[in-house]
Amino acid sequence: MKATPLINNFTSGEWSPLLEGRSDLEQYSHSAGTLKNALVMPYGGITKIPGTHFVAEVKDSSKKVRLLPFEFNVTQAYMLEFGDLYIRFYMDHGQIVHTLGSVDAWNDAPEYVPWDFVKNDSIIYRCILTHTNEEPPNATYWVATNIYEIGSPYLETHLPYLHFIQEADILYIVHPSYPPKELSRTAHNAWTLTDYIPQKGPLLPVNLDVASTITPSADSGAGITLTATENIFDDPGHVGNFVWRIKDGYVKITAVATPTSATATVMYGGNLGTGPAATDDWAEAAWSAYRGYPGAITLYEQRLCFAYSAHKPQSIWCSVSGNHELMELGATDDAALIYTLATREVIRWVFGATILFAGTSGGVFHVSSGDTAYPLTPTNVVVRKHTTFGCNIILPVKMGNLLYYVQRNNLTLREYTYEYTSDSFLAIDATLLAEHILKPEVIDIAYQQSPYNLLYCVRSDGEVAIFTRNLIQKVMGWARLSDSGKVESIEVISRATGGDEVWLVSNRTVGEETKRYVEYLEQFSFATQEDAFFVRSGLSYSGDPISTVGGLDHLIGEEVTILGDGAVFPNATVDESGEVTLSVSCSKIHVGLPYKVRGKLQKLEFGSTLGTAQMKVQRIAKFAIKFYRSLGCSFGTEGKMDILPFRSTGMDMDAPPDLFTGDREMVFPRGYSKDIKILIEQDQPLPLTILSMVAFAETYES
């Protein structure tokens, strides 16, 4: 039986090998067995994922880092490199550095502490050890560097567990082992990381034991002594910035002497109003080194909301409405509030939208007023659980009206949405048809709204699974980003010229050494053939014609691929000077690591005179592809590939062929077989977009 099956969309993306026998499913003809380094477009076709630009090596390539975004406005978007005890900053595709004009000259008077910068003899130095009167250069106290950075308390092992939310020019950061922090900026090279210290809370539930009292030595002032009848000061971890309430006032514990005695300062110029005398009206600070700190954070209805601590893993604390620095409880609608979920499940994240979502180890809870017409207040809290699919600790992302979160097994992506007909919320398995795509496990996710509405899921093996979703057009397709490196962190910031920009940290082996590089993904669109950027960890040159390209020190000893003025040059090895030489001078050159596009379709199902075409001998006589602005392509099946030529005899042999848009028909290289799966590959630094394919095929019954 002869047929010409049309493959005019790939909207189901890469499928699980467990579904190879499900040719009865509607999505089968729109799926692929493999889709690597090409992703599903919402229009139906597939396009090659662009290359990545090298920005900088991380501070210490022997240690992992994590990227976090910071967007002051659309023209001032920063990417932050959080490493072991430090933070570095990036803007406009470069690393923020100090200039001689932005730092003070060294002198012998002040005390210098780590992360102070000075200049001396036209060289910029950063202090690495507290001291006075130690003139740089001095390797014990100073390191010569102009790279701007600040210190942080976060260890390498704690970085994956940071949760954050930004409002205006403040980034709030939490981790269960550290007091909450505020990261703020006043200039590109002026950032400050400080403790978040709210006033008048948060507090644990008020003491209900009338026999457990506190007697202050005075009702006001600093250095007062608190004497308790019970061992409530039984750990030095009670000392800290978070206040206790004692009757009419608040105190900060400054020292612990015994389990029943502590030193404190009365806060906010207040008065405890005890007499002074014993009182059972007291409440302990909810957060401390002893009780733990919040591990989740979000913004909801003008409130700064925290959740989870080691002591209260089911609790949510929300600030006063419109005042993130005040945690004072009360009966007014705008007062701070505390709510504890009635469950044994542990809160993993909170996310503020039209309602406050609380993702737990056993599902997703909704916290709201119960009516979208009214805001959440201390007196109208309504909590309901809507799904039993538990969450892991990775922050969820919102794509339009859909909330995506990683399930507790670290292998399943859930699409959380309201379903009108059943009047309920559903947690749909977005990986059902690609159950393999997130293995071994997910470690990070990021959302790129423009272009294409893409969700990036970093796997623990360094590959990135990319999910294209368009609800209206029923696009729900997975693909993979992969090359010789391993991606360890990914984030997205706004691009000043419009759209979003994906940044990542790549773990690469260069000259047998581990290198971790900060890189960003090139735009999917490009103006001319010369602008096409399809190399990884690459750099570009644009200017007067040259034949030697330098600045490739990060790729010394590596084989690189080269595109010069739109033409592919032979691969070259970067020499010890960080240079490669072209045979012809070019004005626009892109140099970087090569990577391969690989797209393998399912076995064609177009029926036969006796039913199915599966498990029967097939032959594809001819094959046609509809391209858009593409060059370079091989086609066929495993072990039997042909190169598709894009150059014809009438073209100028001294210039590269133009990008091709249109149909190409060719003889298919594979003969008769029961297992014909069309394979498309491309490993050149060139664009490739496929809109549709047609196979001129035949099935044989015997």
C-alpha positions in Angstrom: 0.0 0.0 0.0 1.4 3.4 -1.1 0.9 6.6 0.9 2.3 10.0 1.4 2.0 10.8 5.1 2.3 14.4 6.0 4.0 15.4 9.2 3.0 19.0 9.5 3.6 19.6 13.2 5.8 18.3 16.0 3.6 19.7 18.8 3.9 16.6 21.1 7.7 16.8 21.1 9.9 14.0 22.4 8.0 11.0 23.6 8.9 8.3 26.1 10.1 5.0 24.5 7.4 3.3 26.5 4.9 4.8 24.0 6.4 3.5 20.8 3.5 1.0 20.6 0.7 3.7 21.0 0.3 4.6 17.3 -3.5 4.8 18.1 -3.0 8.0 20.1 -3.8 11.3 18.3 -0.5 12.8 19.3 1.6 9.9 17.9 2.0 11.4 14.4 3.1 14.8 16.0 5.8 13.3 18.3 9.4 12.3 18.0 11.5 9.6 19.6 14.4 12.0 20.1 14.5 15.8 19.9 17.8 17.1 21.0 19.1 20.8 20.6 15.9 21.6 18.6 12.7 22.6 20.3 9.0 22.7 19.5 7.7 26.1 18.3 4.1 27.0 19.2 3.5 27.2 15.4 4.1 23.5 15.1 7.6 23.3 13.6 10.9 22.6 15.2 13.9 25.0 15.4 17.5 24.7 16.4 18.2 26.0 19.9 20.7 28.9 19.5 24.2 29.0 21.0 25.4 30.4 24.3 27.7 33.4 24.8 30.5 33.0 27.3 30.5 35.8 29.9 32.9 34.8 32.7 34.3 31.9 34.7 32.8 31.7 38.2 35.0 32.8 41.1 36.0 29.2 42.0 35.3 26.5 39.4 35.8 23.8 42.0 32.5 24.8 43.6 28.9 25.0 42.4 27.1 28.3 42.2 23.5 29.3 41.7 22.1 32.1 39.5 19.4 34.4 40.8 17.7 37.2 38.9 17.3 40.8 40.0 15.2 43.2 37.9 15.0 46.8 39.0 13.3 47.7 35.7 13.3 46.5 32.1 16.5 48.4 31.3 18.3 47.5 34.6 18.2 43.7 34.8 21.0 41.9 36.7 22.0 38.3 37.0 23.5 37.4 40.4 26.1 34.6 40.9 25.6 33.2 44.4 28.7 31.2 45.4 30.2 29.9 48.6 30.1 32.9 50.9 29.9 35.5 48.1 27.7 37.2 45.5 28.9 38.5 42.1 26.9 40.6 39.7 26.3 40.7 35.9 24.6 43.3 33.7 24.4 44.0 29.9 26.1 40.7 29.1 29.1 41.5 31.3 30.5 41.2 34.8 30.2 44.3 37.0 33.6 45.6 37.9 35.1 48.4 39.8 37.0 51.2 38.1 39.8 53.3 39.5 37.3 56.1 39.8 34.8 54.1 41.8 37.1 53.1 44.8 39.0 55.0 47.3 42.8 55.1 47.6 44.3 52.9 50.3 45.5 54.7 53.5 46.8 53.5 56.8 44.0 54.9 59.1 40.8 52.8 58.7 40.2 49.2 59.6 39.6 47.2 56.5 37.3 44.2 56.4 36.6 41.5 53.8 35.0 42.8 50.6 36.4 46.3 51.1 37.9 47.7 47.8 40.8 50.1 47.5 43.2 51.2 44.8 47.0 51.5 45.2 49.4 52.4 42.4 46.6 52.2 39.8 45.7 48.6 40.8 42.4 47.7 42.5 42.5 45.3 45.5 39.8 43.5 47.5 40.3 42.9 51.2 40.3 39.2 52.3 41.2 39.5 56.0 40.3 42.1 58.6 43.3 44.3 59.4 44.7 47.8 59.8 47.7 49.4 58.1 48.6 46.5 55.8 49.4 48.2 52.4 48.6 46.3 49.2 50.1 44.3 47.5 50.0 41.8 50.4 48.7 38.4 49.7 47.7 37.8 53.3 45.2 40.7 53.3 44.6 41.7 49.7 43.8 40.1 46.4 44.2 42.1 43.2 40.9 42.1 41.4 38.4 44.6 40.0 35.5 42.2 39.9 32.8 43.6 42.2 31.4 41.2 44.8 30.0 41.2 48.3 30.1 38.7 51.1 27.2 36.4 52.0 26.6 33.8 54.7 25.4 31.0 52.4 27.6 27.9 52.0 27.8 26.1 48.7 25.7 23.2 50.0 22.9 25.5 51.0 22.5 27.4 47.7 19.9 25.0 46.1 17.6 25.7 49.0 17.4 29.4 48.8 14.0 30.9 48.2 13.5 34.5 47.1 11.1 37.1 46.1 11.7 40.7 44.8 9.8 43.9 45.3 11.2 47.1 43.7 14.9 47.3 44.6 14.9 44.7 47.4 15.4 41.0 47.0 14.2 39.0 50.0 16.1 35.7 50.5 15.3 32.9 53.0 16.9 29.6 54.0 15.9 27.5 57.1 19.4 27.8 58.5 19.8 31.6 58.2 17.9 34.7 59.3 16.0 36.2 56.3 18.0 38.6 54.3 17.4 41.7 52.2 19.6 42.4 49.2 19.4 46.0 47.9 21.2 48.2 45.4 21.9 51.9 45.1 24.1 51.6 42.0 25.5 49.0 39.7 28.5 48.4 42.0 26.8 49.3 45.3 24.9 46.4 46.8 24.1 45.6 50.4 23.1 42.3 52.1 21.5 42.8 55.5 19.2 41.0 57.9 15.5 41.3 57.6 14.4 42.4 61.0 10.6 43.1 61.2 9.2 44.9 64.2 6.8 43.3 66.8 7.0 39.8 65.5 6.6 37.2 64.3 5.7 35.3 67.4 4.9 31.8 68.5 1.4 31.2 70.1 1.0 33.1 73.4 1.9 31.2 76.6 -1.1 29.4 78.1 0.6 28.0 81.2 -0.2 30.3 84.1 2.6 28.8 86.1 5.2 29.7 83.5 6.0 33.4 84.1 8.7 35.9 83.3 9.8 38.6 85.8 11.7 41.5 84.2 14.1 43.5 86.4 12.7 46.6 84.7 10.0 47.5 82.3 12.1 49.6 80.0 15.7 50.2 78.9 18.6 48.0 77.9 20.4 45.2 79.8 17.4 44.2 81.9 17.3 40.7 83.4 14.4 38.3 82.6 13.8 35.6 85.2 11.6 32.7 84.3 9.9 30.0 86.4 10.4 27.4 83.7 13.4 26.5 81.5 12.4 28.7 78.6 15.8 30.1 78.0 17.4 26.7 77.6 19.5 27.4 74.5 21.9 30.2 73.5 20.1 30.2 70.1 17.4 32.4 71.7 19.8 35.4 71.3 19.1 37.3 68.1 17.3 40.1 66.4 13.7 38.7 66.6 11.6 39.9 69.5 9.6 38.3 72.3 6.4 39.9 73.5 6.1 40.4 77.3 2.7 41.8 78.2 2.6 45.3 76.7 6.0 45.5 75.1 8.7 43.7 73.2 12.2 42.6 74.1 15.2 41.4 72.2 17.3 38.7 74.0 20.9 39.7 74.0 22.4 37.0 76.3 21.4 33.8 78.0 22.8 33.1 81.4 20.9 30.0 82.5 17.8 28.2 81.3 15.7 30.5 83.6 17.7 33.7 83.1 18.4 36.0 80.2 19.5 39.5 79.4 17.3 41.6 77.1 16.6 45.1 75.7 13.2 46.6 75.7 12.5 47.6 72.1 10.9 50.5 70.3 11.1 52.8 73.3 8.3 50.9 74.9 7.3 49.8 78.4 6.5 46.2 79.3 3.9 47.3 81.8 4.5 44.5 84.3 5.3 46.6 87.4 7.9 45.1 87.1 6.5 41.9 88.3 5.9 38.3 87.2 3.6 37.8 84.2 2.3 34.8 82.3 1.4 37.0 79.3 4.3 36.4 77.0 5.1 34.9 73.6 8.4 33.7 72.3 9.9 34.8 69.0 8.9 32.5 66.2 12.3 32.6 64.5 15.7 32.2 66.1 18.8 30.1 65.8 17.1 27.8 68.3 13.7 27.5 66.6 14.9 27.8 63.0 14.2 30.4 60.3 11.6 30.5 57.5 12.5 28.5 54.4 9.8 29.8 52.0 8.7 33.3 50.9 6.4 35.2 48.6 4.3 38.3 48.2 0.5 38.2 48.4 -1.9 41.1 48.5 0.7 43.6 49.6 1.9 41.3 52.4 5.3 39.7 52.7 4.6 36.1 53.5 6.9 33.5 55.0 6.4 29.8 55.6 8.0 26.7 57.1 10.6 26.6 59.9 12.1 23.6 61.6 9.9 24.3 64.6 6.8 25.2 62.7 6.9 23.4 59.3 3.2 23.9 58.6 3.0 27.6 59.6 2.6 30.8 57.4 3.5 34.2 58.7 2.3 37.3 56.8 3.3 40.9 57.5 1.0 43.9 57.9 -0.6 44.8 54.6 1.5 47.4 52.9 4.3 47.3 55.5 6.7 44.4 55.0 8.8 45.5 58.0 5.9 45.1 60.6 4.7 41.8 62.0 2.3 43.2 64.6 -0.7 40.9 65.2 -4.1 42.5 65.7 -7.8 42.4 64.9 -7.8 45.0 62.1 -8.0 43.9 58.5 -4.5 45.0 57.7 -2.8 43.4 60.8 -0.2 40.7 60.4 -1.5 37.2 60.6 -0.2 33.7 61.4 -1.8 30.5 60.2 -0.9 26.9 60.7 -2.1 24.3 58.2 -4.0 21.5 59.9 -1.9 18.7 58.4 1.2 16.6 59.0 2.5 17.7 55.6 5.5 20.0 55.5 5.3 23.3 53.5 7.9 23.3 50.7 7.1 26.6 49.0 4.5 29.4 48.9 3.4 31.3 45.8 1.3 34.4 45.7 -1.2 34.9 42.8 -5.0 35.5 43.0 -4.8 33.2 45.9 -1.9 32.2 48.1 -0.7 28.7 47.1 1.1 26.6 49.7 2.9 23.6 48.2 3.4 20.9 50.7 5.0 17.4 50.7 1.5 16.0 50.2 -0.2 18.5 47.9 -1.2 22.1 47.3 -3.3 24.2 49.7 -5.1 27.4 48.9 -5.0 30.2 51.5 -7.4 33.1 50.8 -10.4 35.0 52.1 -12.7 32.5 50.4 -14.0 35.2 48.1 -11.9 36.9 45.5 -13.8 40.1 46.0 -12.3 40.5 49.5 -8.7 40.6 50.7 -7.2 38.2 53.2 -7.5 39.4 56.8 -6.7 37.8 60.2 -10.4 37.0 60.6 -11.4 35.5 57.3 -8.7 33.0 56.5 -10.0 30.1 54.4 -7.7 27.1 53.7 -8.5 24.2 51.4 -6.4 21.4 49.9 -6.9 20.8 46.2 -4.5 18.1 45.2 -2.7 15.2 46.8 0.4 15.3 44.5 3.2 16.5 46.8 5.7 19.1 45.9 9.5 19.3 46.1 11.4 22.4 47.2 12.0 23.9 43.8 10.1 27.2 43.4 7.1 26.9 41.0 6.5 29.1 38.0 3.4 30.7 36.5 2.9 30.4 32.7 -0.2 32.4 31.9 -3.0 31.0 34.0 -1.1 27.7 34.7 1.1 27.0 37.7 3.9 24.5 37.2 5.6 22.7 40.0 7.9 19.7 40.4 6.4 16.8 42.2 8.0 15.3 45.3 9.6 12.5 43.3 11.7 15.1 41.4 10.7 13.4 38.1 7.2 14.8 37.3 6.2 18.2 36.3 2.6 19.1 37.3 0.4 21.6 35.5 -1.9 23.0 38.1 -5.0 24.6 36.7 -8.7 25.2 37.3 -11.1 23.0 35.4 -14.4 24.6 34.8 -16.6 21.6 34.0 -15.7 19.8 37.2 -15.3 23.0 39.3 -12.0 21.8 40.7 -8.3 22.3 40.4 -6.3 19.6 38.6 -2.6 18.8 38.8 -2.1 17.3 35.4 1.1 15.3 34.7 2.9 17.4 32.0 5.4 14.6 31.6 2.9 11.7 31.1 3.9 11.2 27.4 7.6 11.8 28.2 8.1 10.1 31.5 11.8 9.8 30.8 12.5 13.4 30.0 13.3 14.6 33.6 15.4 11.7 34.7 17.6 11.3 36.7 15.9 14.2 38.5 15.1 17.9 38.3 17.4 20.4 40.2 16.2 23.8 38.8 13.6 25.3 36.6 13.1 28.7 34.9 10.4 30.2 32.6 11.0 32.2 29.4 7.8 33.9 28.4 9.1 35.4 25.2 9.6 33.9 22.7 7.6 30.7 22.5 6.5 30.3 26.2 9.2 27.9 27.3 9.9 26.2 30.6 13.5 25.0 31.2 14.1 22.1 33.6 17.7 21.4 34.5 18.4 17.8 35.2 21.1 16.4 37.6 23.0 15.0 34.7 23.4 18.4 33.2 20.9 18.2 30.3 18.1 20.7 30.1 14.5 19.5 29.3 12.6 22.3 27.5 8.8 22.3 27.6 6.8 24.3 25.0 3.2 25.0 26.0 0.4 26.7 24.3 -3.0 25.8 25.7 -5.1 27.2 22.9 -3.2 25.5 20.1 -2.8 22.3 22.2 1.0 22.5 22.0 2.6 20.4 24.8 6.0 19.3 23.6 9.3 18.4 25.2 12.8 18.7 23.8 16.4 18.6 25.2 19.3 21.0 25.3 22.6 19.1 25.5 26.3 19.6 24.6 29.7 18.6 26.0 29.1 20.6 29.2 26.6 20.1 32.0 24.2 22.9 33.0 24.0 23.3 36.8 21.8 26.4 37.2 19.5 28.4 35.0 17.6 31.7 35.3 15.8 34.2 33.1 15.8 38.0 33.1 14.2 40.6 30.8 16.1 41.7 27.8 16.4 45.5 27.4 15.5 45.3 23.7 12.4 43.1 24.5 11.7 39.5 25.3 13.5 37.4 27.9 17.1 36.2 28.2 18.1 32.8 29.5 21.3 32.6 31.6 23.0 29.4 32.8 26.0 28.0 34.5 27.8 25.3 32.5 30.2 22.8 34.0 32.8 22.2 31.2 36.0 20.2 31.0 38.7 22.3 29.4 42.2 20.8 29.1 41.2 18.1 31.7 40.2 20.8 34.2 36.7 21.5 35.5 35.6 24.9 34.6 32.3 26.5 35.5 31.2 29.3 33.1 28.4 31.8 33.2 26.8 32.0 29.8 23.6 33.3 28.2 21.5 31.9 25.4 21.4 33.9 22.2 18.1 35.1 20.8 16.1 32.8 18.6 15.7 35.4 15.9 18.5 36.9 13.9 18.6 39.6 11.3 21.1 38.3 8.7 23.0 35.1 8.0 26.1 36.6 9.3 24.4 37.2 12.7 23.4 33.6 13.2 25.0 32.4 16.4 25.0 28.6 16.9 28.0 27.8 19.0 28.3 27.1 22.7 30.3 29.1 25.2 31.2 31.2 22.2 32.4 34.7 21.5 31.8 37.0 18.5 33.9 39.6 16.7 32.5 42.4 14.6 34.6 45.1 12.9 37.3 45.4 10.2 38.2 42.1 8.5 40.6 39.9 10.5 41.8 36.4 10.2 43.0 35.8 13.8 40.4 35.8 16.6 41.6 36.1 20.2 40.1 36.3 23.6 39.3 32.6 23.7 41.4 31.8 26.8 38.5 29.9 28.3 38.6 27.4 25.5 42.4 26.8 25.2 43.1 23.4 23.8 39.5 22.8 22.7 38.3 22.1 19.2 35.9 24.9 18.1 33.5 25.5 15.2 33.7 28.8 13.3 31.2 30.9 11.3 32.8 33.8 9.5 30.6 36.2 7.4 27.9 33.6 7.2 30.3 30.8 6.0 31.3 27.7 7.9 35.1 27.3 8.3 36.9 24.1 9.2 37.0 23.3 12.9 40.2 24.6 14.7 41.9 24.1 18.0 42.3 27.2 20.3 46.1 27.7 20.8 47.9 28.6 24.0 47.4 32.3 23.3 43.6 31.8 23.2 43.5 32.4 19.4 42.3 30.6 16.2 43.2 31.6 12.7 40.9 31.6 9.7 42.0 31.0 6.1 40.2 34.2 5.0 39.7 37.5 6.8 36.1 38.2 7.9 34.2 41.1 9.4 31.8 39.1 11.6 33.0 35.9 13.2 31.5 33.5 15.8 33.7 31.0 17.5 32.7 28.4 20.1 32.1 24.7 20.9 30.1 22.7 18.4 26.8 20.9 19.2 24.6 18.6 17.2 20.9 18.7 16.4 19.3 15.3 16.4 15.6 14.6 15.7 14.3 11.1 15.2 10.7 10.6 14.4 8.4 7.7 15.3 7.9 4.9 12.9 5.3 6.1 10.3 1.8 5.0 10.7 -0.3 5.4 7.6 -2.2 2.2 7.6 -2.2 -0.7 5.1 -4.7 -2.7 3.1 -4.9 -5.1 6.1 -4.9 -2.5 8.9 -1.8 -1.1 10.5 1.6 -0.3 9.1 3.4 -1.2 12.3 5.7 -4.2 12.4 5.5 -4.5 8.6 8.2 -3.9 6.0 8.2 -0.3 4.8 10.1 1.6 2.2 10.4 5.4 1.7 11.2 6.1 -1.9 11.4 9.9 -1.6 11.3 12.4 1.2 10.5 16.1 1.3 11.2 18.8 3.9 9.8 22.3 4.2 12.6 24.5 5.6 12.6 28.1 6.9 15.8 30.1 6.8 18.0 27.0 7.1 21.4 25.6 6.0 23.1 22.3 6.6 21.2 19.1 7.2 21.7 15.3 7.0 18.7 12.9 6.7 18.1 9.2 6.7 18.0 6.6 9.4 20.5 5.3 12.0 23.7 4.2 10.1 22.4 5.3 6.7 22.5 9.1 6.4 22.8 11.4 3.4 23.9 15.1 3.4 21.3 17.4 1.9 23.2 19.9 -0.4 22.0 23.5 -0.3 24.5 24.8 -2.9 23.6 24.5 -6.6 25.9 24.9 -9.6 24.5 28.3 -10.4 25.6 29.8 -7.0 28.8 31.9 -6.4 31.4 29.4 -5.3 33.3 32.2 -3.4 30.4 33.0 -1.1 28.3 30.8 1.3 24.9 29.7 0.0 22.0 31.9 1.2 19.7 30.7 3.9 17.0 28.5 2.3 13.3 28.8 2.7 11.1 26.4 0.8 10.7 22.7 -0.1 13.5 20.2 -0.8 12.7 16.7 -2.2 15.3 14.0 -2.2 15.7 10.2 -2.6 15.6 8.5 0.8 18.8 6.6 1.6 17.2 3.6 3.4 15.7 0.6 1.6 13.2 -1.9 2.9 12.9 -2.3 6.6 10.5 -3.0 9.5 12.0 -0.2 11.6 12.3 3.0 9.5 12.5 6.0 11.8 13.4 9.2 10.0 16.4 10.9 11.4 17.5 14.5 10.9 20.9 15.8 12.1 23.0 18.9 11.9 26.3 19.7 13.5 27.3 22.9 11.8 27.1 26.4 13.3 24.1 27.2 11.1 20.3 27.7 11.7 17.8 24.9 11.1 14.0 25.3 11.2 11.8 22.5 9.8 8.1 23.3 9.3 6.8 20.0 7.9 7.9 16.7 6.2 6.3 14.4 3.6 7.3 10.8 3.1 6.5 9.0 -0.2 6.2 5.6 1.3 4.9 2.1 0.8 3.9 -0.7 3.2 4.3 -4.4 2.3 1.9 -7.0 3.8 4.2 -10.0 3.7 
